[in-house]
Amino acid sequence: MSPASFTYEPVGATRDDLTYCPPGFHPLLVRTRLGEGQKLFHRAAEAVLTWEMHRAVGVGIDASADRAAEGVDVTVTLAGVIKAPCRIIWTAEEPRRTGWAYGTLEGHPECGEEAFVVDRTGDGTVWLTVAAFSKPAKWYAKAGGPATRGLQHAYARRCGTVLRKLCEGLSEE
């Protein structure tokens, strides 16, 4: 059995530019301030790399590894019924930037790429950025139109809210 194929091009485009959006796709960029300091950064980074943030948001995560790494297959389950197969296409574990992105595989209701990045700016502020470009792939995603994109934005905002809560008490503000 051959591994599932990505459903879009250019795979990996979010690695160097979280704002990139190819023609025909819809962009998503949601930044959430988490707080300040090195401890908060490390806690947030670990929660993103280990699927803890996603599980706390309330989605099902079935991953081929306990930690995000290039090539790891991940199936996100929404509402217990919608399965969204993806593959990690890049990761970053740097002193001030940690995160990863996955690309959609055959069977995903959308087509595109989504990144989850925690970064610590020069003044010590820690942010979560959820960035994506996507377009509907399944009939129900197409039928949802703008409502589908609204749900994607709500999910990205919820990731920030949940991650902030997971990091409570660690900010050096």
Long-range contacts (C-beta under 8 A, 24 or more apart in sequence): 4-73, 4-85, 4-87, 4-105, 4-106, 4-107, 5-105, 5-106, 6-87, 6-89, 6-103, 6-104, 6-105, 7-103, 7-104, 7-105, 7-106, 7-108, 7-111, 7-137, 8-103, 8-104, 8-111, 8-112, 8-113, 11-89, 11-103, 11-113, 12-89, 12-90, 12-101, 12-103, 12-113, 13-113, 13-133, 14-90, 14-101, 14-113, 14-114, 14-115, 14-131, 14-132, 14-133, 15-89, 15-90, 15-92, 15-101, 18-115, 18-117, 18-129, 18-131, 19-131, 20-133, 21-133, 22-133, 24-135, 25-111, 25-112, 25-133, 25-134, 25-135, 26-133, 26-134, 26-135, 26-149, 27-131, 27-132, 27-133, 28-114, 28-130, 28-131, 28-132, 28-133, 28-134, 28-149, 28-152, 28-153, 28-156, 29-129, 29-130, 29-131, 30-129, 30-130, 30-131, 30-153, 30-156, 30-157, 30-159, 30-160, 31-127, 31-128, 31-129, 31-160, 32-127, 32-128, 32-129, 32-130, 32-157, 32-159, 32-160, 32-161, 32-163, 32-164, 33-125, 33-126, 33-127, 34-118, 34-126, 34-127, 34-128, 34-160, 34-163, 34-164, 34-167, 34-171, 35-125, 35-126, 35-164, 35-167, 35-170, 35-171, 35-172, 35-173, 36-123, 36-124, 36-125, 36-126, 36-171, 36-172, 36-173, 37-124, 37-126, 37-170, 37-171, 37-172, 37-173, 38-120, 38-124, 38-172, 39-170, 39-172, 40-126, 40-167, 40-170, 40-171, 40-172, 41-96, 41-98, 41-118, 41-120, 41-126, 43-166, 43-167, 43-170, 44-118, 44-126, 44-128, 44-163, 44-166, 44-167, 45-93, 45-98, 45-99, 45-118, 47-163, 47-166, 47-167, 48-98, 48-99, 48-100, 48-116, 48-117, 48-118, 48-128, 48-163, 49-91, 49-93, 49-98, 49-99, 49-100, 52-166, 53-116, 53-159, 53-162, 53-163, 53-166, 54-159, 56-162, 56-163, 56-165, 56-166, 57-155, 57-158, 57-159, 57-162, 68-100, 73-105, 74-102, 82-109, 83-107, 84-108, 84-109, 84-110, 86-114, 89-113, 92-117, 96-120, 96-121, 99-129, 104-134, 104-137, 108-137, 108-138, 109-136, 109-137, 109-138, 109-140, 109-141, 110-134, 110-135, 110-136, 110-137, 110-138, 110-141, 110-148, 110-152, 111-135, 111-136, 111-137, 116-159, 118-163, 124-172, 126-167, 126-171, 128-159, 128-160, 128-163, 130-156, 130-159, 130-160, 132-156
